[in-house]
Every structure is written in C-alpha cells, then in structure tokens.
Amino acid sequence: MIHAFRSLFPRSIPGVLLAGLLAGCSTHAIRPQEAAAWRDAHQLVLVVTDDWNADHGRLRAYERVGDDWRPVADAVPVTIGRAGSAWGVGLQAPRTDGPVKREGDGRSAAGVFRIGQAFGYAEQSPTSMSYRALQVSDYCIDVDGSALYNRIVDEREVGAQAVAGSTEPMRRDLHANGDQRYKLGFVIEHNPDGKPGAGSCIFAHLWSSPTDTTAGCTAMDEAAMRRLLGWLKPEEHPVFALLPRDAYVHLRGDWHLPSQDVAP
C-alpha cells in the first residue's frame, strides 16, 4: 500500500487568475490523438465516480514514468456536485454521450482539465503551485453574462458594481459565518473564455463533511488537500480528470489514462 504523496513542500508563489474550458456539443467518435493535448502532463489527479448522477467518488494521484502512470498515494474519498457530473470541454474534444455542463446545474465538470492556481485563507501555503492569498474583497464571478464571468477578481480593483450578484465570495470565513471550505484549494480550469452559461468557479476545495456535496466542485478533507498541494508542481503540467466509471473504462485506453483498477 502507498500511504503518502511524495512531496518536497517547496516555496509558495504569488498567484493570478482562475480558468477552465466550456461544455460542448459534438457526437464525434473517440479520437486517440486527444491524449496529445495532455502529453506534457506528468502529474494526474483522477476522480472516478459510480455514474453521472453520483455525488461522490474516489480520488487518486499518479505520476507519469515513461509512458505509464504510477500511483503515488492511496485513494481518498471526495464529494462532487449535488447532481453528479456533466461533460465540460477541457483538454478533450466536446462530447454529448452524457449530460453537458451548464451554469447552476449542480454538476461537476467531467473531462480532463489543467490544474490552475492554488488559493487559501493563509498568506502563504507550502506548495510550489502559484498561490493566491484570498482577501475579503476577492470574488469569483458566477453572474452569467458578466464580462468577468468565471474569473476571480478583487472588488477593490474592479469595483463594487462588477461583483454585484456574485454568490462566490472567496473568503467564505468572513462572508459566510466562518465557512472553511475555501481555506485551501485549487482551480480546476473550466471555461477560461467565460462563455455564457457554460459553468463557472469550478474548484477543488475542502469539504464541510464527508456527506456534504458541492455546487459543482470537488471536495475533500484538509489532510488530503495539503498532501496534494505539497506534491503538485507547475513544471510537471498537472491535470485533473473526473469521469464516471463507465466513461473511464471506455476512454482510458485512447486517452492514455492509468490502467489501475477503479473499483470503489
């Protein structure tokens, strides 16, 4: 059994914005060349769920050695969107062989995505990923149609009107009665161009409890998050993948994903 991530706990680096890619609408067959889109990735965070409507799953971390993915930790439980998952358009081609991600649908984005900046309430964090120390004035804009849709912004820079209507203040401890969910997390890069209606503010963050689901993010306990952030390295071009089990089994060969058992 593998019991801990291999991590060096290097320096924190100031961070920038969030991102992601959009939900799509195509019926194209599997294209093996899709895997080339993440060929440079040498770290993979993989979540597999039971089906499209499951609100929880198992997270495993892998590192690429040659052409193979090797696990670097035991699986940990995670919760996802309260309605399950739906295809986002990340590094893979758009798909319609399942639900498609939309704003407010309560589903987590399925597919393969770059891992963006880390964030948290503390001024620094033991991660080599770009890190944003959240301020009371930081918001993620989930207002469909806003010019800042799907971006983390500072109200002091963009103005109060620009963040009006956002339901995503990032310092939830200060805005939402001590909520610790964004105490530590990272951006799952979904919909970076801010296409209206495609979904916004998709993160990995801390859970409230092992049974509390999310509005579309992936949540875990703090120990698991700290191990991940200590292990992730920007120079390894890490990616995050979330797939229901049947889709994973169907796609893993063509997408060059790990071949390890994904049973619960």
N, C-alpha and C positions, 0 to 999 in steps of 0.2 A: 504494500500500500504506500501511496505517496501522501505525505501529511502536510506539506507546506510549500508555498511558492518559493522559488529561488529568487531572492530579492537582495539588492545592494543598498536600498534606502538612500539614493543619492539626493542631490540638492533639489529644491523647488525652483521653478522658473516662472516669472510673471506670465499671465495668460492673456488671451484675446477673446474672440467671439465664439459662438456656437455654430452648429451647422446641421446637415443631413441631406437626404435625397428624397424624391417625391414618390407618391403612389402611382402605379401605372396601369396601362390598359392595352395589353397585347396578348395574342394567343400563339406566339412563336414557340416552336419546339425547343427542347434543351439545346444549348449551344456550348460545347466543351470549351470554346475559346473564352467564354465568360470568365473562367478561372484566371485568365491572364490579367484581369482587372485588379486582382489582389495577389498577383505573383510576387510582388515585393514584400508582402506581409510575412513576418517571421514570428509573430505572436498572434494568437487567436483566442478570443473569449467566445465560447459557444454555449448557447442556451437551447435546450430541446424540451418541447412540451408534448403533452399527450395528443393534442389535436388543436384545431383552430380556435375552439371555444374554451380551452383550458386556461385557467388564470394563474397557473404556477408551473414551474419546471425545474430543471437541474442545470446548473452552470458548471462548466469545466474549462480549464485553461490549457492551452497547448503551445508548444514552440516548434518551429519548423527546423528539422535537421535533414539537410539534403532535400529529397522530395517527400519526406514523411513528416507527419505531425505527431509529436510525442507529448503525452500528458505531463503536466508539471504539478498537479495537485489533485486531491480527491474532489469529487463532485460536491457542490454545495446547493442547498435549496434556494430558490428565488421565487418571488411573486411577480406577475406581469399585469397587463391591463385587465380590468374587471370583466371585459367582454372577450378576452382572449387576445388573438393576434390577427394581423392582416398584412398583405404584401405592401411593403414600401418599395420605392425604387432606390436602391443603394448602388452597390457596385455591379449588381446583376441586371440583366435586361428586365424590362417591365413584364409582369405576369398577371394573369387573371384566373389561374387554376386555384382559386381560393378567394377569400374576401380581400378587398383593396382598402388600404388605409385612408381614412378621411378625418378631418378635424372634428374632435368631440365624440368620436365613435367608441372611446373607451378601450381601444385595442392597441397593443404594442406593435411596432413596425417589424415585420418579418423580412429577412433577406440578409445581405452582408453589407456592413457599413464600416467606414473608418471610425476610429475612436478619436474624439476631439479632446478639448482641454478638460482638465480636472478642475473641480471647484470645491469650495468649502467655507465654513464659518471662520476657521482659523486664518491667521495672517500667512502662515506657511504650512506646507504639508510634505512629508517625506516621500516625494515622488519626483521622477525626472520628467514627467509629462508637464506641459505648460499648465500652470495653475492660476486660477482666478480666486483671490481672496474676496469673498462676496461682501457687499456693502448693503446697508439698509435701503439705498437708492437703486439697487440692481433689480431689474425685472426681465423676465423672458416674455416676449410679446406673442400672445396667442390670439390676438384680435385679427380675425380673418379679414383680409383686405388692407390691413395696415402696411405702410411702406417698410415697417420694421418687423413684419411678421417673421416669427421663428428666429429672432435674434435676442441675445442677452445684451441689454443696454443699461446705461446709467442715467437715471432720471435727471441728474444734475447736468448731464451733457445734452440730452435730447429734449428736455422739458417735460413738465407735468402732463401736458395735453397728449404727448406722444405715447405715454404709458397708460393713459386713461382707458379703463376697461380691461386691462390685463388681469388675469386671475393667477399669474405666476410671479409673485414677489419671491426673489431668490433667498432672502433672509427670512425664511419662514419662522424661525425662532422669534423674530421681532414683530412679524406681521400676523402670525397665526398661533398665538398662545404657547410659544415655546417649542413649536414643531421642530423636530430634529432630523427630518428626512433629508434635507439638503445640507446637513452638517458636513457631508463628504460625498462626492460623486464624480461622474464624468459625463461628457456629452456623447451621445450616440448620434453620429452625423446623418441626420434625416432632413431632407428638403432644404438644402442650403440656399437655393434660389428663392425661397419663400413663396412658392407657387400657392396661390389662394386655395384653401380647402384641403390641401394635401397632408396636413398634420404638422404639429409644431411642438417644440420643447420636449424632445424625447431624450431622456437621461437614464443612466444607471445611478441609483442613489440608495440610501439606507431605507429599510422598511420600518414601519411602525410596529409590526408584529409579524410572525410567520404566517398569519392568516389574513392580513390586510392586503388587498390588491391595490393597483395603481390606476391612474387615468390613462396610461399608455407607456409608462416607463418600466424598467426592470429594477426590482428592489431586493436587497439582501441585508444580512446582518453586518455590523460595523467591522468585525474581525475579518470577514471575507473581503469587504471593500478595501480595507487597509492592506491586505496581502496583495490584492490585485494592483493597487496603485503603486505599491512598492516594487512590483515586478514589471509593470509596463514601461517600455522605453520608446520614445518617439522615433529613434533611429531604426527600430525594428518594424516600423509602419504597422502598428497593431490594428486588427479589425475585430469587429463584434458581429456575430451571426446569431440569429434567432430563427428557428424553424420548428414547426410541428413534426412529430416523429415520421409520419408517412412521407412528407415532403423531403425530410432529411435523408431517409433511406433511398428515395427516388433520385435525389440530386447529388449525393455526396461523391459518387464516382466522377461524374462530369465536372463537378465544382472542385474536385481535389480537396475535399474536406476529410477530417480524420475518420478512420475506418473502425475505431473502437466501438464496443458495444454501447448502445444508447438506451438500454432498458432502464425503467425507473429504478 
